[in-house]
Amino acid sequence: MKYKILGNTGEKISAIGLGCMGMSHAYGNIDDNESINTLHKALDLGINFWDTADFYGGGNNEKLISKVLKPNRDKVFIATKFGFRYDESSISFSNHVDGSPEYMKKAVELSLQRLEIDCIDLYYLHRIDPNIPIEESIGAMSNLVKEGKIRYLGICEASAKSIERANAVHPIAALQSEYSLLTRDIEAEILPMVRKHNISLIPFSPLGRGMLTENFDINQLKQGDSRLKLPRFQSPYLENNQKLVQSLTEFSTSKGITNAQMALAWLMAQGDDIIPIPGTKKQKYLEINAKSVDIVLSKNDINTIDSIIAKYPNTGERYNEDSLKLTNG
């Protein structure tokens, strides 16, 4: 495994992390035993940057991770989040955003209990609360650093302006936003802003929620899988995206790599400050993803990938309208 420095922290973390959401939330069937084996496999592969949130499975994801995290605390840089109030009636992100200091104080204590640790390495504000000035949210989070309950601060899905305002209150170590071959809107303003402040970009869904993986088949998604409600997985965009993935797969095959490895290598080629967190609950996919750190795409490769994407522009929005309102706050 290769390692990178997280933002301005000096902390050395694996060049790709492990997104743990799907182990407990949103992506169909749950298999705790396989997920635990996957967490152990991550340790074997040197993947020390794990990502969760109190929202995933209503806290169950943090509880699951604790079974491997607690006895291996010194081997893992753990990130979790607060800001979404869990609604058991919906597996998707709802509009129950709460970035208030009062809610944060309760949320962090519950996360510490579920993770069974004394201090969280990286604590994110999961979304910008439109009803709470970001200065209040970040100010309250900075107090947690003073109290020794968290080490570093992060924010998710924030606009360039919000990033600037947040960083003025307390140094922000990481911005987590969606970034992939299918989602590149952050390149215009947000990526330059995080680089201005030496903030690492942590792309979630770097594989397009599974669409940029091998043999992706919409028909294999189980009932209850949140992806079935997303525009990119529905007509008319689905047909465009299936053609796009097929063309990308042909390119990847010609290079002797998988589509997932190509997509991750492309992301890492965008800069040393970019640390993707592909999610998986299966060991075999984790091993595939881990090998991407050794793949170097040439300039011609990058140009070829860009030309393929340009042929199939009708990819659709990454979220439905309500969820999009919660991004780029």
C-alpha positions, 0 to 999 in steps of 0.5 A, spaced: 500 500 500 502 507 498 500 512 503 499 520 503 499 525 508 492 528 510 491 535 508 495 539 513 495 534 519 501 530 518 497 524 518 500 518 514 493 514 511 493 509 505 492 512 498 485 509 498 480 508 504 475 503 505 468 506 505 463 502 510 456 505 508 454 499 504 456 494 509 450 496 513 446 501 509 442 502 502 446 497 498 441 491 499 443 485 503 447 485 509 452 480 511 456 482 517 460 476 517 463 478 510 463 485 512 468 483 518 472 479 514 473 485 509 475 489 515 480 484 517 482 484 510 483 491 509 488 491 515 492 485 511 492 490 505 495 496 509 488 500 508 488 504 514 483 509 513 476 507 514 470 511 513 463 511 516 457 515 519 452 515 525 447 515 519 449 509 516 444 503 519 442 508 524 448 507 528 449 499 526 455 501 521 459 504 527 457 498 532 459 493 526 466 497 525 468 497 533 468 489 533 475 490 528 477 497 530 477 496 538 482 491 538 486 494 532 485 501 534 493 503 533 492 501 526 486 505 523 485 512 522 477 512 523 472 517 520 465 518 522 460 524 521 454 527 524 449 531 521 443 527 519 438 525 523 436 517 522 429 516 519 427 509 519 422 510 514 427 512 509 434 508 507 436 515 503 438 521 506 432 525 508 432 532 509 433 531 517 439 535 517 441 538 524 448 541 524 447 545 531 452 544 537 446 541 541 445 535 537 453 535 535 454 534 543 449 528 543 451 525 536 459 525 538 458 521 545 453 516 541 459 515 536 464 514 541 460 509 545 458 505 538 465 505 536 468 503 543 473 508 542 476 514 546 477 519 540 475 520 533 480 521 528 476 525 523 469 528 525 465 530 519 459 535 518 455 530 514 451 536 510 451 544 511 445 545 515 442 551 512 439 553 518 445 554 522 451 558 520 457 554 519 461 558 523 457 555 529 457 548 527 465 548 526 466 552 532 462 547 536 466 541 533 473 545 534 471 545 542 471 537 541 478 537 539 480 541 545 476 536 549 480 531 546 474 527 543 476 528 536 482 530 533 481 533 526 475 536 522 472 535 516 466 537 512 462 534 506 458 536 500 460 544 501 461 549 496 467 553 495 464 559 500 462 554 505 469 551 505 472 558 506 468 560 512 469 553 515 476 554 515 477 561 517 474 558 524 478 552 525 483 548 520 479 543 516 483 537 514 478 534 509 472 535 504 468 529 502 464 530 496 462 526 490 468 525 485 468 520 479 468 519 472 461 521 472 461 526 477 466 532 476 462 538 477 467 540 483 473 541 479 471 548 477 471 552 484 471 547 490 477 543 488 481 549 487 479 552 494 481 546 498 488 546 494 488 553 497 487 551 504 491 544 503 485 540 505 485 533 502 479 531 498 476 525 499 471 522 494 466 518 496 462 514 490 468 514 486 466 508 482 459 511 481 455 507 486 458 501 483 456 503 476 464 503 474 465 496 476 465 490 472 459 486 470 454 491 473 447 489 472 442 493 474 437 487 474 442 484 480 440 490 485 436 487 490 429 490 493 431 496 498 437 498 494 437 506 494 440 506 487 434 504 484 431 511 486 437 515 483 436 518 476 442 515 473 439 508 474 433 510 471 431 511 464 433 515 460 439 516 463 441 508 464 441 506 457 446 512 456 450 510 462 450 502 460 453 504 453 458 509 457 460 503 462 461 498 456 466 503 452 470 504 458 470 497 460 473 495 453 478 500 454 480 498 461 480 491 458 485 493 453 490 495 459 489 489 462 486 492 468 479 492 471 474 498 470 474 499 478 482 500 478 481 504 472 476 509 475 480 509 481 487 510 478 484 516 474 482 519 480 488 518 484 492 521 477 488 528 479 493 529 485 496 527 491 491 530 495 485 526 493 484 520 497 478 516 494 474 511 499 471 506 495 466 502 498 465 495 499 463 489 503 466 483 500 474 481 500 475 480 493 473 487 491 477 490 496 483 486 493 481 489 486 481 496 489 487 496 493 491 494 486 489 501 483 494 504 487 500 501 483 496 503 476 499 509 473 495 512 467 499 516 461 497 522 459 494 519 452 490 514 457 487 520 460 485 523 454 482 517 451 478 516 458 475 523 457 474 522 450 469 516 451 466 520 457 464 525 452 461 521 447 456 519 452 454 526 456 447 524 458 449 521 464 443 524 469 444 527 476 447 523 481 441 525 486 434 526 486 431 533 487 430 533 494 437 530 496 441 535 491 438 541 495 442 538 501 449 539 497 454 544 496 451 548 502 
